[in-house]
Amino acid sequence: MSAELEIAVGVVDLVRHTAGPSAEAEVLVTRTDLALTRFANSFIHQNVAETGVAVHLRLHVDGRTATGSGSRVDADGLAALVERARAATRLAPPDPAWPGLTPPTPVPSGPAVDEATAFASPDERAERVRAFVDAVEGLEAAGYCRTAYRSGAFANSAGHTATGRAAEAAMDGIARAGGADGVA
């Protein structure tokens, strides 16, 4: 079980414990790993990376629906998220349009994720930058090379779960010659 699915299932369990067995919950947990290498004047000047996790909860209790989200995935953070959503349901108007929850349903697996793209190192991004700078044969170059990995999991209190992952890479560069710019 992925870390994201463990968190989502844990929040569903916390809702059952906190709001009672009749409460209906949907939880989406997403993790994003972003990495960026920037270059200007044909030299790398910045390399940054960040990871973030977001938890989104939709809660339906006693005919009322509320949503909440947070980025703390420790026990206190998740408990606070559930309590905020529970408090919001008490203040929400009745929701006669609540469609109910999706029962456990088979979910097709997505395409394989290219791990090399998902977790490219700063050195690997720098190699792409170097190839671009070399290709413009001495012209002044600027741009970036970016990679991203996203993984997510969904769980609801009816027992339905789903997971997915994706990776992407992007590069944008410009070469300048005597006041004229070109993009590749």
DOGU-301542 format. One line per 2 residues: number of its first residue (from 1); their letters; for each residue x, y, z of N, C-alpha, C, CB. Coordinates in pm, 1 decimal, m for minus. Glycine has a CB too. Layout:
// residues N
NUM) A) X,Y,Z,X,Y,Z,X,Y,Z,X,Y,Z ~ ...
// end
This chain:
// residues 184
1) MS) 85.7,m118.0,0.0,0.0,0.0,0.0,89.7,123.5,0.0,m97.2,0.2,123.4 ~ 58.6,219.4,m87.3,138.2,341.2,m95.1,118.1,426.4,31.1,100.8,422.1,m221.5
3) AE) 212.7,514.4,56.8,201.9,604.5,171.8,77.6,692.3,159.8,328.1,692.2,184.0 ~ 47.7,734.2,37.2,m70.0,819.0,17.2,m198.5,743.3,49.6,m74.4,871.0,m126.9
5) LE) m205.8,615.7,8.1,m325.0,536.0,37.8,m335.5,507.2,187.1,m322.7,404.4,m41.2 ~ m223.9,483.6,252.7,m226.6,463.8,398.1,m284.7,586.2,468.2,m85.0,434.5,451.4
7) IA) m244.5,704.4,423.6,m297.2,827.6,484.5,m446.4,839.0,458.2,m223.6,952.6,429.7 ~ m489.0,816.1,333.3,m630.9,829.2,297.9,m717.2,732.0,378.4,m650.9,804.9,147.4
9) VG) m675.1,606.7,386.7,m749.3,506.6,464.3,m749.5,544.0,612.4,m688.1,365.6,444.6 ~ m638.8,596.6,661.2,m631.1,640.0,800.0,m727.6,753.0,831.1,m491.0,683.1,832.5
11) VV) m744.0,846.9,737.7,m839.2,956.5,758.1,m982.0,902.6,759.1,m823.1,1064.4,648.1 ~ m1012.0,809.8,669.7,m1146.1,747.7,669.9,m1171.6,681.9,805.1,m1159.7,642.3,554.7
13) DL) m1074.2,608.4,857.0,m1089.4,545.3,988.5,m1108.1,649.6,1098.4,m967.6,457.8,1019.8 ~ m1034.4,757.6,1089.9,m1046.5,865.4,1188.3,m1185.4,928.5,1183.3,m939.0,972.5,1164.1
15) VR) m1240.2,945.2,1063.0,m1376.6,998.4,1049.1,m1476.3,904.3,1115.3,m1413.0,1018.8,899.8 ~ m1463.6,775.1,1089.9,m1555.1,678.2,1152.4,m1549.8,688.2,1304.5,m1520.4,534.7,1108.1
17) HT) m1430.1,702.1,1355.9,m1409.7,710.0,1500.7,m1465.2,840.4,1557.9,m1260.7,697.6,1534.0 ~ m1447.0,948.7,1483.9,m1483.1,1082.1,1532.9,m1628.7,1117.5,1505.7,m1393.7,1185.9,1469.7
19) AG) m1674.9,1090.3,1384.1,m1808.9,1135.2,1343.4,m1911.4,1023.1,1345.4,m1803.5,1195.3,1204.7 ~ m1869.2,900.6,1371.1,m1962.9,789.6,1380.7,m1972.0,708.2,1252.6,m2098.6,840.9,1416.9
21) PS) m2029.1,588.3,1264.1,m2032.3,495.6,1149.8,m2123.1,540.5,1036.0,m2076.5,360.3,1196.3 ~ m2216.6,631.7,1062.0,m2304.9,676.9,953.7,m2242.5,789.9,871.5,m2438.5,723.2,1011.3
23) AE) m2132.9,845.7,917.3,m2065.6,952.2,841.8,m2008.6,894.7,712.6,m1952.7,1018.2,926.6 ~ m2018.5,971.3,605.6,m1962.0,931.6,476.9,m1845.5,1024.8,445.4,m2070.1,935.6,363.2
25) AE) m1734.7,964.9,406.1,m1614.9,1045.5,381.3,m1548.1,1004.0,251.8,m1516.2,1032.9,497.6 ~ m1492.4,1102.4,184.3,m1406.4,1081.2,68.1,m1275.6,1154.4,96.5,m1474.3,1132.2,m66.2
27) VL) m1164.5,1086.5,73.3,m1033.8,1145.6,102.7,m944.3,1129.8,m19.5,m968.6,1079.2,228.2 ~ m882.7,1239.6,m58.7,m785.0,1238.8,m167.6,m653.4,1290.5,m111.8,m833.2,1325.8,m289.7
29) VT) m547.3,1211.9,m128.4,m413.4,1251.2,m82.5,m323.9,1258.9,m205.7,m355.5,1149.2,24.6 ~ m258.7,1371.4,m223.7,m167.4,1388.5,m336.9,m29.6,1429.6,m287.3,m222.1,1493.3,m436.1
31) RT) 70.3,1372.5,m350.7,209.8,1408.5,m322.7,268.9,1462.1,m452.4,293.0,1284.9,m267.7 ~ 343.0,1570.5,m441.9,407.1,1629.9,m558.2,553.8,1654.0,m526.7,337.1,1761.8,m599.5
33) DL) 640.7,1602.6,m613.7,784.7,1628.7,m606.5,821.3,1708.9,m730.3,868.8,1494.7,m597.2 ~ 866.5,1831.5,m710.1,905.0,1919.0,m820.4,1053.4,1950.6,m810.4,821.3,2049.1,m819.8
35) AL) 1121.5,1953.6,m925.1,1263.0,1989.7,m928.6,1285.7,2079.7,m1049.7,1354.8,1862.1,m934.6 ~ 1366.3,2182.2,m1031.7,1387.0,2282.1,m1136.4,1533.2,2323.3,m1140.7,1297.1,2405.2,m1113.5
37) TR) 1588.3,2325.5,m1261.1,1723.7,2375.6,m1283.8,1710.9,2491.3,m1382.9,1821.2,2261.7,m1338.1 ~ 1751.9,2611.0,m1342.1,1743.9,2729.9,m1428.1,1882.7,2768.8,m1474.3,1676.8,2848.2,m1354.0
39) FA) 1886.5,2825.0,m1595.4,2014.2,2873.7,m1647.0,1994.7,3006.6,m1717.9,2077.5,2770.9,m1742.3 ~ 2097.7,3089.9,m1712.4,2101.4,3220.4,m1779.7,2246.3,3248.6,m1815.9,2041.7,3335.4,m1688.7
41) NS) 2264.1,3327.7,m1920.1,2400.0,3357.9,m1967.1,2479.6,3228.4,m1987.2,2473.3,3450.9,m1866.3 ~ 2409.3,3124.6,m2028.7,2467.2,2993.4,m2059.1,2524.8,2920.5,m1938.7,2573.9,3009.0,m2161.0
43) FI) 2484.1,2960.2,m1816.3,2530.6,2894.3,m1694.7,2412.5,2865.4,m1602.0,2636.1,2981.2,m1622.7 ~ 2419.2,2751.7,m1535.1,2317.5,2718.8,m1435.8,2334.2,2812.6,m1316.6,2327.9,2569.1,m1391.4
45) HQ) 2226.2,2873.1,m1274.7,2231.9,2964.4,m1159.5,2138.1,2923.8,m1046.8,2198.7,3104.9,m1203.5 ~ 2052.5,2824.6,m1071.7,1961.2,2785.1,m964.4,1919.3,2639.5,m982.5,1837.0,2877.2,m961.5
47) NV) 1919.5,2568.4,m873.8,1868.3,2431.8,m870.6,1785.7,2419.0,m742.9,1985.3,2324.5,m875.8 ~ 1656.9,2393.3,m759.0,1568.4,2384.5,m642.9,1480.1,2260.4,m654.3,1481.2,2512.2,m630.2
49) AE) 1434.9,2212.4,m540.1,1343.4,2098.8,m536.9,1252.6,2114.4,m415.2,1421.2,1962.7,m532.5 ~ 1129.8,2065.8,m428.8,1036.9,2068.3,m316.8,942.6,1949.8,m325.6,957.8,2200.1,m314.0
51) TG) 896.8,1907.7,m210.7,798.6,1800.3,m200.9,684.1,1851.1,m115.0,861.4,1669.3,m141.1 ~ 563.7,1822.9,m158.2,447.2,1863.3,m80.4,341.5,1754.7,m81.5,389.3,1993.7,m134.2
53) VA) 266.2,1747.0,25.8,155.3,1652.1,36.1,31.1,1732.1,72.7,184.5,1538.8,142.7 ~ m79.5,1701.6,6.8,m207.1,1766.7,36.3,m311.9,1659.0,64.4,m252.2,1859.1,m81.9
55) VH) m396.2,1686.3,162.7,m505.2,1595.0,199.2,m635.5,1672.6,185.3,m487.5,1537.7,346.0 ~ m728.1,1617.7,105.3,m859.5,1679.6,84.4,m964.6,1582.8,137.4,m884.6,1713.7,m68.2
57) LR) m1055.7,1634.7,218.1,m1160.5,1554.7,280.4,m1295.6,1614.8,246.1,m1141.1,1546.8,434.0 ~ m1386.5,1529.9,197.5,m1527.0,1569.0,182.1,m1604.9,1480.8,277.3,m1578.4,1554.0,31.9
59) LH) m1681.4,1544.2,364.0,m1750.1,1474.7,471.8,m1899.7,1502.6,464.5,m1693.6,1517.0,608.7 ~ m1979.5,1397.5,476.2,m2125.2,1408.9,474.9,m2177.2,1344.4,603.3,m2188.0,1340.9,346.5
61) VD) m2237.4,1427.4,689.0,m2286.6,1381.4,818.7,m2424.9,1441.5,841.3,m2188.4,1420.9,934.5 ~ m2518.8,1357.6,880.2,m2653.6,1404.0,914.1,m2714.8,1490.0,803.6,m2650.3,1482.7,1044.1
63) GR) m2691.9,1450.3,677.7,m2752.8,1521.1,564.8,m2681.4,1648.8,524.2,m2893.2,1553.6,597.4 ~ m2566.2,1676.1,581.6,m2492.5,1800.1,553.1,m2351.7,1764.6,504.6,m2485.8,1892.2,680.1
65) TA) m2301.7,1844.9,410.3,m2172.9,1816.3,348.7,m2077.9,1934.1,367.1,m2190.3,1784.4,199.4 ~ m1953.1,1903.1,396.0,m1849.0,2005.7,406.7,m1718.1,1946.4,356.4,m1834.3,2057.3,554.2
67) TG) m1627.9,2033.2,321.4,m1496.4,1989.7,274.7,m1388.3,2061.2,355.4,m1479.3,2017.5,122.4 ~ m1272.3,2002.1,354.5,m1156.9,2063.0,419.8,m1030.8,2007.8,356.9,m1158.3,2037.3,572.7
69) SG) m922.7,2079.1,377.5,m795.0,2030.8,325.3,m682.7,2078.7,416.0,m772.2,2079.2,179.4 ~ m569.7,2012.1,401.3,m452.9,2049.1,480.7,m328.5,1985.5,422.7,m470.7,2007.6,627.2
71) SR) m216.2,2024.1,477.9,m88.6,1970.0,430.7,m11.3,1900.1,542.1,m3.6,2081.2,371.2 ~ m66.6,1897.2,659.9,m1.5,1824.5,771.1,m52.9,1682.1,772.7,m28.3,1894.0,909.1
73) VD) 38.8,1585.5,763.8,m2.5,1445.6,759.9,37.0,1370.0,886.9,57.9,1377.2,638.6 ~ 77.1,1442.3,990.2,100.9,1377.8,1118.8,m34.1,1358.0,1187.6,198.4,1462.6,1208.2
75) AD) m36.3,1282.0,1295.2,m161.4,1248.5,1363.6,m239.1,1372.8,1405.8,m132.7,1162.5,1485.3 ~ m169.2,1472.6,1460.9,m238.2,1594.2,1505.3,m296.6,1671.5,1387.2,m142.1,1684.2,1584.2
77) GL) m222.1,1679.8,1277.5,m270.3,1752.1,1160.2,m392.8,1686.9,1099.0,m161.1,1761.8,1056.8 ~ m391.9,1553.8,1089.0,m506.2,1483.6,1032.2,m627.2,1490.9,1125.6,m470.0,1337.6,1003.9
79) AA) m605.6,1480.2,1255.5,m715.9,1494.0,1351.5,m777.5,1633.4,1342.7,m666.6,1466.6,1495.5 ~ m694.4,1734.7,1328.0,m745.5,1872.2,1316.0,m826.2,1888.1,1187.6,m629.1,1974.2,1318.6
81) LV) m780.3,1828.9,1078.7,m855.0,1835.1,952.3,m993.4,1772.5,968.7,m777.2,1763.5,839.4 ~ m999.1,1655.4,1026.4,m1128.2,1587.9,1046.4,m1217.9,1671.2,1136.1,m1107.9,1447.5,1107.3
83) ER) m1163.1,1726.5,1242.0,m1245.6,1806.7,1332.8,m1296.1,1934.0,1264.1,m1165.7,1843.2,1459.2 ~ m1213.0,1999.0,1183.7,m1259.0,2118.5,1110.9,m1372.7,2082.8,1015.1,m1141.9,2183.1,1032.6
85) AR) m1358.1,1972.1,943.8,m1463.7,1930.9,850.2,m1590.5,1894.4,926.5,m1416.8,1811.2,763.6 ~ m1575.0,1825.5,1037.9,m1691.3,1788.3,1119.7,m1762.2,1912.8,1170.5,m1648.6,1699.1,1238.4
87) AA) m1687.0,2010.0,1218.7,m1747.0,2134.9,1265.9,m1818.2,2207.8,1151.2,m1639.1,2226.1,1328.4 ~ m1760.2,2204.0,1032.2,m1821.6,2271.0,916.9,m1952.6,2202.9,877.3,m1724.4,2272.0,797.3
89) TR) m1961.5,2071.4,891.9,m2087.6,2003.9,857.6,m2200.1,2048.6,949.3,m2071.2,1851.4,865.6 ~ m2167.6,2078.6,1073.2,m2271.2,2124.7,1167.8,m2328.8,2259.7,1126.0,m2213.2,2135.0,1310.1
91) LA) m2248.8,2340.0,1055.5,m2290.5,2473.4,1012.9,m2346.6,2476.2,870.9,m2174.1,2568.2,1022.7 ~ m2322.5,2370.4,795.6,m2365.2,2366.2,655.7,m2516.0,2345.5,644.9,m2291.2,2254.6,580.6
93) PP) m2575.6,2399.2,537.6,m2718.1,2372.3,516.3,m2738.2,2226.9,473.3,m2776.9,2468.9,409.9 ~ m2858.4,2176.1,485.3,m2884.2,2040.3,436.8,m2845.3,2028.0,289.1,m3033.4,2003.0,456.5
95) DP) m2797.2,1911.0,251.3,m2749.0,1886.5,115.0,m2833.0,1776.7,50.2,m2598.3,1847.1,115.4 ~ m2949.9,1811.8,m5.0,m3036.0,1709.3,m64.5,m2977.5,1651.3,m194.2,m3173.9,1767.7,m92.3
97) AW) m2877.2,1714.7,m250.0,m2817.8,1667.4,m375.5,m2699.4,1572.8,m352.8,m2772.6,1786.1,m459.0 ~ m2670.0,1538.4,m227.9,m2557.2,1448.2,m200.0,m2577.7,1318.9,m278.1,m2544.1,1419.0,m46.1
99) PG) m2483.1,1283.9,m364.9,m2503.0,1164.8,m448.4,m2469.0,1033.8,m379.6,m2421.1,1176.6,m571.7 ~ m2411.1,1039.4,m263.2,m2365.3,918.3,m196.7,m2225.5,882.8,m243.4,m2461.6,802.1,m223.0
101) LT) m2175.4,771.6,m196.2,m2038.9,731.1,m224.9,m2033.7,622.0,m331.1,m1971.1,683.4,m98.3 ~ m1925.3,619.9,m404.4,m1899.3,512.6,m500.3,m1864.4,387.1,m422.0,m1784.3,550.7,m599.8
103) PP) m1931.8,276.8,m449.2,m1895.6,152.0,m381.2,m1761.6,100.6,m435.6,m2007.3,44.2,m399.9 ~ m1704.3,1.8,m371.2,m1580.0,m54.8,m424.1,m1599.3,m94.7,m571.6,m1535.1,m178.1,m339.2
105) TP) m1514.3,m38.9,m654.8,m1524.3,m55.9,m799.7,m1385.6,m81.3,m855.4,m1589.2,68.4,m867.0 ~ m1370.9,m175.1,m948.3,m1238.1,m194.5,m1008.7,m1192.1,m67.5,m1080.4,m1240.4,m313.5,m1107.6
107) VP) m1065.8,m36.9,m1062.6,m1006.5,80.6,m1125.3,m891.5,32.0,m1212.3,m957.8,185.7,m1018.4 ~ m893.3,66.2,m1341.5,m783.3,20.6,m1427.5,m651.4,83.7,m1383.9,m812.2,54.5,m1575.5
109) SG) m544.7,7.9,m1399.0,m413.9,64.0,m1365.0,m369.0,154.7,m1479.2,m308.5,m49.3,m1338.4 ~ m300.9,259.8,m1443.3,m252.5,354.4,m1542.3,m123.0,307.0,m1605.2,m233.0,490.7,m1479.7
111) PA) m71.3,385.7,m1696.7,55.5,349.2,m1760.2,169.5,351.9,m1659.2,86.4,443.9,m1877.0 ~ 274.0,279.4,m1691.8,391.7,276.6,m1604.5,454.6,415.5,m1599.6,495.3,171.4,m1653.9
113) VD) 510.9,447.7,m1487.0,578.4,576.4,m1469.3,726.2,558.0,m1501.3,558.9,631.6,m1324.1 ~ 780.8,649.7,m1578.5,923.5,646.7,m1608.6,998.4,698.2,m1485.8,957.3,732.4,m1736.3
115) EA) 1057.6,606.2,m1411.6,1124.8,640.4,m1286.1,1241.6,737.1,m1308.4,1175.0,513.5,m1217.2 ~ 1311.2,723.7,m1421.0,1424.3,813.6,m1449.1,1376.1,958.2,m1463.2,1498.3,769.3,m1577.8
117) TA) 1261.2,976.5,m1524.2,1203.6,1111.1,m1534.7,1154.0,1157.7,m1398.9,1088.3,1113.8,m1637.4 ~ 1081.9,1070.9,m1330.3,1021.1,1107.5,m1202.3,1124.3,1154.4,m1101.1,944.2,990.0,m1145.7
119) FA) 1239.7,1089.7,m1099.2,1337.7,1118.3,m994.3,1472.7,1159.5,m1051.6,1355.1,997.0,m904.7 ~ 1470.4,1237.4,m1160.7,1594.6,1285.3,m1221.6,1673.5,1367.7,m1120.4,1564.9,1369.3,m1348.6
121) SP) 1802.7,1346.0,m1118.1,1889.9,1417.3,m1024.0,1927.4,1554.8,m1079.7,2017.7,1334.7,m994.7 ~ 1979.5,1642.3,m995.9,2028.6,1771.0,m1045.0,2134.8,1753.7,m1154.3,2086.0,1852.6,m929.3
123) DE) 2221.1,1653.5,m1139.6,2323.4,1629.2,m1242.0,2260.5,1590.4,m1375.4,2419.8,1519.3,m1195.8 ~ 2154.1,1510.9,m1371.2,2087.3,1470.6,m1495.4,2019.0,1589.4,m1563.0,1984.5,1360.3,m1467.1
125) RA) 1958.0,1677.6,m1484.7,1899.8,1798.4,m1543.8,2009.7,1887.9,m1598.8,1815.2,1875.1,m1439.9 ~ 2122.4,1896.5,m1528.3,2235.6,1978.0,m1575.3,2289.8,1925.8,m1708.0,2347.8,1979.9,m1470.1
127) ER) 2287.7,1793.9,m1728.6,2331.5,1736.6,m1857.1,2243.0,1786.7,m1971.2,2328.6,1581.7,m1851.6 ~ 2113.5,1796.7,m1948.7,2022.6,1847.6,m2052.9,2049.0,1994.5,m2080.1,1875.4,1827.5,m2011.6
129) VR) 2073.8,2068.8,m1974.4,2107.7,2211.0,m1992.3,2236.9,2223.2,m2073.6,2123.2,2282.7,m1853.9 ~ 2337.8,2145.8,m2038.2,2465.5,2150.0,m2109.8,2445.6,2116.8,m2257.9,2566.2,2051.9,m2046.2
131) AF) 2362.2,2017.4,m2287.3,2335.8,1980.2,m2426.8,2270.9,2095.8,m2502.8,2245.4,1855.4,m2433.1 ~ 2178.4,2167.3,m2438.0,2114.8,2282.6,m2502.7,2216.7,2392.9,m2526.9,1998.1,2335.8,m2417.1
133) VD) 2295.5,2426.9,m2424.4,2395.7,2533.2,m2437.2,2495.8,2497.4,m2546.9,2469.1,2556.3,m2302.3 ~ 2539.9,2372.7,m2552.3,2632.8,2329.2,m2657.0,2569.1,2338.6,m2795.3,2679.3,2185.8,m2630.6
135) AV) 2440.0,2306.3,m2805.2,2372.1,2305.7,m2934.3,2357.1,2445.3,m2993.7,2236.4,2242.1,m2920.3 ~ 2355.2,2549.4,m2911.6,2339.5,2684.9,m2965.8,2474.0,2747.4,m3003.3,2267.7,2774.0,m2864.5
137) EG) 2580.2,2668.6,m2992.4,2713.6,2701.3,m3045.0,2761.1,2843.3,m3011.9,2714.0,2683.2,m3194.0 ~ 2769.1,2870.7,m2881.6,2827.4,2997.7,m2838.5,2729.9,3112.5,m2821.7,2929.6,3038.0,m2934.4
139) LE) 2605.7,3095.1,m2862.8,2507.3,3200.5,m2839.6,2472.4,3204.3,m2691.2,2379.7,3178.0,m2925.8 ~ 2427.2,3318.5,m2645.7,2387.0,3331.7,m2505.9,2255.9,3255.8,m2486.0,2371.6,3482.4,m2465.1
141) AA) 2252.7,3164.8,m2388.9,2136.6,3078.4,m2367.3,2078.7,3097.4,m2227.8,2174.7,2932.0,m2388.3 ~ 1947.2,3080.3,m2218.6,1877.7,3088.4,m2089.6,1756.1,2998.2,m2095.7,1836.6,3235.6,m2055.4
143) GY) 1711.0,2953.1,m1979.4,1591.4,2870.3,m1974.6,1586.4,2785.5,m1850.1,1583.9,2782.5,m2095.9 ~ 1517.7,2672.9,m1860.9,1504.7,2583.4,m1746.0,1484.0,2439.5,m1792.3,1388.0,2627.8,m1656.0
145) CR) 1509.8,2348.4,m1700.3,1477.3,2206.6,m1714.5,1404.6,2167.8,m1586.6,1607.1,2116.9,m1739.0 ~ 1284.2,2112.5,m1602.9,1199.8,2083.3,m1487.2,1152.6,1938.6,m1492.0,1079.1,2179.1,m1482.1
147) TA) 1146.8,1874.1,m1376.5,1086.0,1741.6,m1365.5,982.6,1745.4,m1254.1,1193.7,1631.5,m1338.2 ~ 882.6,1658.5,m1268.0,777.4,1652.2,m1167.0,730.5,1507.8,m1153.1,658.4,1745.8,m1203.9
149) YR) 700.5,1470.7,m1030.8,642.4,1340.2,m1000.2,521.5,1365.9,m912.4,746.0,1244.2,m929.5 ~ 411.2,1305.0,m949.2,289.7,1318.5,m869.6,234.0,1179.7,m841.6,184.3,1407.2,m942.0
151) SG) 191.3,1159.4,m718.4,124.9,1034.7,m683.7,4.0,1069.9,m598.3,221.8,936.3,m608.6 ~ m98.2,989.8,m611.0,m218.7,1019.1,m536.2,m294.3,893.6,m500.1,m307.2,1111.2,m614.5
153) AF) m379.8,909.1,m401.1,m463.7,798.0,m358.4,m597.9,852.8,m312.9,m395.8,716.4,m245.1 ~ m699.6,772.8,m335.3,m836.0,807.2,m297.4,m892.0,691.9,m214.7,m925.3,835.8,m423.4
155) AN) m965.4,725.6,m111.3,m1036.4,624.7,m32.2,m1167.0,686.6,16.0,m949.4,574.3,89.1 ~ m1270.2,603.0,22.0,m1393.8,652.0,82.7,m1443.4,551.8,186.3,m1502.1,676.9,m25.1
157) SA) m1540.9,595.2,263.2,m1588.3,511.6,372.7,m1677.2,396.8,325.8,m1663.1,595.8,471.9 ~ m1706.1,388.6,195.0,m1778.3,273.5,139.9,m1680.7,162.5,99.2,m1863.7,316.5,18.4
159) GH) m1550.3,189.5,111.6,m1449.7,89.3,79.5,m1385.6,102.1,m57.6,m1509.7,m42.9,90.6 ~ m1420.3,206.9,m132.4,m1360.4,226.3,m264.8,m1223.8,294.3,m249.9,m1454.4,311.0,m356.3
161) TA) m1125.0,243.6,m323.3,m991.9,304.6,m324.0,m939.3,309.1,m466.8,m893.9,226.3,m232.0 ~ m847.3,401.2,m489.7,m779.7,411.9,m619.1,m647.1,482.1,m596.8,m867.3,488.8,m723.9
163) TG) m549.0,447.4,m678.2,m418.6,513.3,m671.9,m371.5,544.6,m813.3,m314.6,424.7,m597.7 ~ m280.7,639.5,m823.4,m223.2,673.9,m953.0,m92.1,748.3,m936.0,m320.9,757.9,m1034.4
165) RA) m10.6,743.6,m1041.9,118.7,813.3,m1041.9,142.7,870.2,m1180.3,235.3,717.8,m1000.2 ~ 219.1,978.7,m1186.5,255.5,1039.4,m1314.2,389.9,1109.7,m1300.5,146.3,1138.8,m1361.4
167) AE) 461.1,1115.1,m1410.9,588.2,1187.7,m1415.5,588.8,1273.0,m1540.5,710.6,1090.2,m1413.4 ~ 657.8,1385.0,m1531.5,670.7,1470.5,m1648.9,804.6,1541.7,m1645.4,555.2,1572.3,m1656.3
169) AA) 846.9,1582.8,m1762.2,969.0,1662.4,m1774.6,941.2,1770.6,m1876.4,1092.6,1574.7,m1816.5 ~ 1001.8,1885.9,m1854.8,987.3,1995.9,m1949.9,1118.8,2072.1,m1955.4,869.2,2090.6,m1910.2
171) MD) 1144.7,2124.2,m2073.0,1262.8,2208.7,m2088.7,1224.3,2320.7,m2182.7,1386.9,2128.0,m2142.9 ~ 1267.3,2439.4,m2148.5,1242.6,2555.3,m2232.6,1370.9,2635.5,m2235.4,1121.9,2641.1,m2180.6
173) GI) 1410.0,2676.6,m2351.9,1533.9,2752.8,m2363.5,1524.7,2856.3,m2472.0,1650.5,2661.2,m2390.2 ~ 1608.4,2954.6,m2460.2,1615.8,3061.4,m2558.9,1762.8,3088.2,m2587.9,1543.2,3190.8,m2508.9
175) AR) 1791.3,3120.1,m2712.6,1927.9,3155.4,m2753.2,1923.4,3293.2,m2816.5,1988.4,3049.5,m2852.7 ~ 2017.9,3377.1,m2779.3,2015.8,3515.7,m2825.5,2139.4,3544.0,m2910.3,2008.6,3613.4,m2705.8
177) AG) 2115.8,3605.4,m3024.5,2224.8,3643.8,m3114.1,2200.6,3786.3,m3162.6,2236.2,3545.1,m3234.6 ~ 2284.0,3878.9,m3120.5,2275.5,4015.9,m3169.3,2138.2,4078.4,m3157.9,2318.0,4020.2,m3309.8
179) GA) 2072.2,4058.9,m3045.3,1942.8,4120.3,m3023.5,1826.5,4038.9,m3075.5,1940.4,4253.0,m3085.9 ~ 1850.5,3927.8,m3143.5,1743.3,3840.8,m3192.1,1737.2,3717.1,m3103.2,1765.8,3800.9,m3342.0
181) DG) 1617.4,3678.6,m3068.1,1599.1,3562.4,m2981.9,1535.5,3449.1,m3060.5,1513.0,3598.1,m2859.5 ~ 1569.3,3327.6,m3021.4,1506.7,3209.2,m3078.6,1472.8,3113.8,m2966.7,1598.3,3141.5,m3183.1
183) VA) 1364.2,3042.7,m2983.7,1318.2,2951.5,m2879.3,1327.5,2808.1,m2931.2,1172.2,2985.5,m2835.4 ~ 1367.9,2716.9,m2841.7,1370.0,2574.9,m2879.2,1308.1,2494.3,m2768.3,1514.1,2525.6,m2908.1
// end
